[in-house]
Amino acid sequence: MLLSSFKQKIKEFTLVPAGGGCFEVTVNGELVYSKLQAGKFPDEQTVLESVRDRLKK
């Protein structure tokens, strides 16, 4: 989903395994979504919007 939506803007995509219920999305080192902060796992649209908003900056 991310790669197909932003294929012209993403130069690197890294998955980092973590434990303890942690799911975070960062863009260029900036946290754009945290399951621990939000209290829930995001749906695809939430992740896409979070990344899109960060890439606009």
Secondary structure, DSSP 8 states (H G I E B T S, - for coil): -HHHHSTTT-S--------TT--EEEETTEEEEEHHHHSS---HHHHHHHHHHHHT-
